[in-house]
Amino acid sequence: MTRSMKKGPYVDERLLKKIEGKDPINTSAIKTWARASMIAPEMVGFTFAVHNGRKHIDVLVSEDMIGHRLGEFAPTRTFHRHGGKMQKELDQKKRDSEIAAAKAARNA
């Protein structure tokens, strides 16, 4: 369910205090653990180091991100591809075709 309109968006007060009166260009990444904080228009241009459970991931806020949560841009899980013998064969064919294309381009 989405948040009620009468409550308004949740923006962490500490984040707003940290960016208040600062220039986005001259400010380094602002460390935060507030993944649930919604991105407000005042945050555009700032870089936030959002914690993903293991380390901080830099997120440069743009206008397209307004209304989303900071945590959406710092994935918490790493995807290790599914594989097996068939996947290795496909990867090898792709690598071979890339090498052949590079050789053809170099010789041309």
C-alpha positions as CSV (number, residue, x, y, z in Angstrom):
1,M,0.0,0.0,0.0
2,T,1.1,3.5,-0.6
3,R,1.5,6.2,2.0
4,S,-1.6,8.2,2.9
5,M,-1.7,11.6,1.2
6,K,-2.7,13.4,4.4
7,K,0.4,12.1,6.1
8,G,2.7,13.5,3.3
9,P,6.0,12.1,2.2
10,Y,8.6,10.7,4.7
11,V,11.9,12.6,4.4
12,D,14.5,12.1,7.1
13,E,15.0,15.3,9.0
14,R,18.7,14.7,9.5
15,L,19.2,14.6,5.7
16,L,17.4,17.8,5.2
17,K,19.6,19.5,7.9
18,K,22.7,18.1,6.2
19,I,21.8,19.6,2.8
20,E,20.3,22.8,4.1
21,G,22.1,25.9,2.7
22,K,24.9,23.8,1.0
23,D,25.9,23.9,-2.6
24,P,25.4,20.5,-4.3
25,I,28.6,20.8,-6.5
26,N,31.0,21.6,-3.6
27,T,29.6,19.0,-1.2
28,S,31.0,15.5,-0.9
29,A,28.8,12.4,-0.6
30,I,26.5,12.6,2.4
31,K,26.5,9.2,4.2
32,T,23.0,8.0,5.2
33,W,21.4,4.8,6.5
34,A,17.9,6.3,5.8
35,R,16.9,4.1,2.8
36,A,13.2,4.7,3.4
37,S,13.6,8.5,3.0
38,M,11.8,9.9,0.0
39,I,13.8,12.0,-2.5
40,A,12.6,15.6,-2.3
41,P,13.2,18.4,-4.9
42,E,15.7,20.0,-2.5
43,M,18.0,17.0,-2.8
44,V,18.5,17.3,-6.6
45,G,22.2,17.5,-7.5
46,F,23.5,16.1,-4.2
47,T,25.3,12.8,-3.9
48,F,24.2,10.5,-1.1
49,A,26.2,7.5,0.1
50,V,23.3,5.1,0.8
51,H,24.0,2.1,2.9
52,N,23.0,-1.3,1.4
53,G,23.8,-3.4,4.4
54,R,27.4,-4.0,3.7
55,K,28.8,-0.7,2.2
56,H,27.7,2.7,1.1
57,I,26.8,3.2,-2.6
58,D,27.0,6.6,-4.1
59,V,23.7,7.9,-5.6
60,L,23.7,11.1,-7.6
61,V,20.1,12.5,-7.3
62,S,18.5,13.8,-10.5
63,E,15.1,15.2,-11.2
64,D,13.8,11.9,-12.5
65,M,14.3,10.4,-9.0
66,I,12.0,12.8,-7.1
67,G,9.3,10.8,-5.3
68,H,11.3,7.6,-5.2
69,R,13.1,6.2,-2.1
70,L,16.8,6.4,-1.6
71,G,17.0,2.7,-1.1
72,E,15.7,2.0,-4.6
73,F,19.0,3.1,-6.0
74,A,21.2,1.0,-3.7
75,P,20.5,-2.7,-4.3
76,T,21.0,-4.9,-1.3
77,R,21.4,-8.2,-3.1
78,T,24.0,-9.1,-5.7
79,F,22.9,-11.3,-8.6
80,H,25.2,-14.2,-9.3
81,R,24.1,-15.5,-12.7
82,H,22.6,-18.8,-13.2
83,G,24.9,-21.1,-15.1
84,G,25.9,-24.5,-15.8
85,K,27.4,-26.2,-18.9
86,M,25.0,-24.7,-21.3
87,Q,25.6,-21.1,-20.1
88,K,29.4,-21.6,-20.3
89,E,29.0,-22.8,-24.0
90,L,26.9,-19.7,-24.8
91,D,29.4,-17.4,-23.2
92,Q,32.3,-19.0,-25.0
93,K,30.5,-18.6,-28.4
94,K,29.8,-15.0,-27.6
95,R,33.5,-14.4,-26.7
96,D,34.7,-16.1,-29.8
97,S,32.4,-14.0,-32.0
98,E,33.6,-10.8,-30.4
99,I,37.3,-11.8,-30.9
100,A,36.6,-12.6,-34.6
101,A,34.8,-9.3,-35.1
102,A,37.7,-7.4,-33.5
103,K,40.3,-9.2,-35.7
104,A,38.2,-8.5,-38.8
105,A,37.9,-4.8,-37.9
106,R,41.7,-4.6,-37.2
107,N,42.5,-6.2,-40.6
108,A,40.1,-4.1,-42.6
